[in-house]
């Protein structure tokens, strides 16, 4: 009987010992976590920005944080969103109590990536660079990592759901993203996502439905390679818009044979971006670089399955060639275009103006400023229905269509009440057409226009549509401007980038 008891006890102890041993997956997870300690940093950031409705005024300095990952011994990658309107940034690495001074080396808001350089004299030892793999495995389990402000490395889990093309939170561009699902934590500050210990992307967005968007490895690798070459120009921008071509009668109207089932319809062509020089409105794009497009503008990617055509352009480096196969005027043709991109500042209505003060001029209490999407967004959620229809029309129809005749849309935002502008206080959100008889093409033109007609006693501002003309007595301007500066706490009455 005792022999049986001893035998059972030995067996029970062996089972417990066996159960207490870490599994292969647990050992691999521990190894990855240990390795990540040498590659992940905590970034403490402060940012400010400007109030668009009071463009002379800074917003309050706000502190935030982000996750960075080493891509060089003293270089860290994070999202561009984490450094927008940056005042300063410093880094904390695992096992080192002191923060390290850091600075931005390259930032690309369209790709949503930023390369940060650490002070090598302040780092206890070099970081261990991560190498991002472009091996995409749909449905694979993912682990993600970040370092906290108290120097603890955390991780979470989810799975790789799919690849998609859509806008980032920093740009008008539609770029390739990975979508992770069923994530254990909200991510969106540059956390590193891995599959089987290999980094596949960094997070820039998440929601309450446990989804997260990642900047994928192939975007990261192209960005880093271009920066290393020292000639970083960014990647392609699309110079047109399309809509689904589903209606058979529309295809018939375009003289397309019934056997031709592919192709998406070009609804508008910009003055900027790839294809803007060769594509025409009412073209049907049948294929790009040999990739046939369906009626929705999608193509079959060898790795990611069904993707939007934007990826065929935004994945290309500036200067590469793109071949478009089109249906135009009842026949198939081929046209080539060079891959181009553009800065948001080149847009007629800039989509963003990170890291810079808005341009404005205040004269006699009339606030004249450049129309931007940031200005419109000051009206909060659903701003499209809150701003004036004229401004929304300008944004919607002409944002991507600057011309030599017009590079900015200058608006009278509102009027700061003063004796010099009595009767005009209700004016606002209207587009400036002429100043002292000079057609206004940019906000800098106003500085020139103010010097015109020196013999006149008045400055005269004309607006589009049926808005009243503003007449400003010149002799009262110096005293009025001094009053406005003092009364409204304005340090400078203009900010124009000449």
C-alpha positions, 0 to 999 in steps of 0.5 A, a space after each residue: 500500500 505504501 509503495 502505491 502511495 509513494 508511486 502516486 506521489 512521485 507521479 503527481 509531483 512529476 505532473 506538477 513539475 511538467 505543468 509548471 514548465 513554460 510552453 514553447 510559446 511562453 518561452 518565445 514570448 519571454 525571449 522577444 520581450 527581453 530583446 525588445 527591452 533593447 529596442 523600445 523607447 518611451 517618448 515624452 512630447 510637448 506640443 502647442 499649435 495655434 488657434 485657427 480662429 485667433 491665429 496670433 495666439 498659441 494654444 496651451 502647451 500640452 504634454 503627451 507620450 508616444 512609443 518609439 522603436 530603434 531603427 539605428 543605434 541612435 535613431 528611433 522611429 515613431 508616427 508623424 502624428 506623435 510629433 505634429 506641432 512639436 515643441 520638444 521631445 525627449 526619450 527614455 530607454 529601458 533601464 536608464 532613469 535619465 531622459 535623453 535629448 532628442 530631435 526630429 531628423 525627418 518627418 513625413 506627414 503623408 506617410 505618417 512616419 517620423 525619424 528621431 535622432 537621440 543624443 548619442 552622448 546621453 545614451 548609456 549604450 547603443 540601441 538594438 535596431 529592429 528589422 521590419 519584415 514584409 512577410 504578411 500573414 493574414 490571420 496571424 497572431 500579433 504581439 505588440 510592445 511599448 515602454 511606459 514612463 515608469 520604465 516598464 515594458 508592456 505587451 498585448 495581443 491581437 491578430 492580423 485581420 487584413 490589409 486596407 487602403 485608406 486615409 491616415 490621421 495626418 493627411 489627405 493621402 490614402 495609403 496602405 495600412 494593416 488592420 489588427 483586430 481583437 487587440 487586448 489594449 488600445 494602441 495608436 502611439 507607435 506601439 510595435 506590432 510583431 508576428 512570431 517576434 518579427 516586427 511588421 508595423 507600428 500603430 497609429 490609430 485604434 478604436 473601442 471595437 478593439 481594432 488598430 491601424 498599423 503603418 506596414 513594414 513595406 512603407 517603413 522600409 521604403 521610408 528608411 531606405 530613402 532617408 538613408 540615401 539622403 534624397 528623401 522626397 516622399 512617395 507618390 500622390 494621386 492627382 485625380 478622383 474616381 467613382 464606381 462605373 456600374 451602370 451599363 447605360 453609362 458604359 454604353 454612353 462611353 462607347 465601351 463594348 459589352 465585353 469590357 467589364 473592367 475600369 473605373 470612371 474619372 470624376 475629377 482631375 487635380 492640378 497636382 499629383 500623379 496623373 494630373 498631366 495625362 488623365 482627363 475627366 470622363 476617362 475610364 482607367 482600365 489598368 495601372 502598370 498592368 494591374 486591371 481595375 474593377 468598376 470600384 477602382 480595385 485590383 488584385 494584389 499578389 499579397 494583400 488580395 483586393 486593394 484600392 488603386 491608390 496603392 499602385 501610385 502611393 507605393 512608388 517613389 517620386 520620379 518613377 514611371 506609371 503606365 495608365 491604360 485608359 478608355 477615352 473617346 471610344 478607344 483604348 489608349 496608353 499614357 505614361 506619367 511620372 510619379 509626383 507628390 506635393 506638400 499640403 502647403 501647395 494646395 489651394 486649401 491646405 489640408 494641414 499646416 503642422 509646425 507653422 503659424 497660420 498666415 493672417 493680416 489684421 487691418 482696422 480689426 478686419 481679420 484676413 487669413 488664408 483658408 485651410 482645412 484646419 480653420 474649417 475644422 475649428 467648428 468641431 464635429 460635422 463642421 461641413 454643415 456649420 461653416 458658410 456654404 461658400 467656404 465649404 464649396 471652396 474646400 470641396 471643389 478647389 482644394 487640389 486646384 491651385 493655379 498661377 492666378 490663385 495660390 491661396 483663398 483669402 477670407 475675411 474671417 470676422 471683425 474685431 469691433 472698433 470705431 473704425 469698423 462700425 457697421 461691419 461687425 457682422 461680416 465673416 466667412 467670406 472670400 476676398 476678391 479685390 483689395 484696392 482694385 487688385 485681384 488677390 491671388 495670395 495672402 501676400 498680395 494684400 501687403 502689395 495692395 495696401 500700398 496702391 492708390 497712395 492718393 486715396 483716403 481709403 482702403 477698399 476690400 471687395 468680396 465674392 458673391 453679393 457681399 458688401 464692400 468694406 471701406 477703411 479710412 486710412 488716416 484712422 488706421 494707425 490709431 485703430 490698429 494700436 487700439 486693437 493690439 492693446 485691447 485684444 492682446 495681439 502682439 503682431 498684426 500680421 504673419 505672412 510667409 513671403 
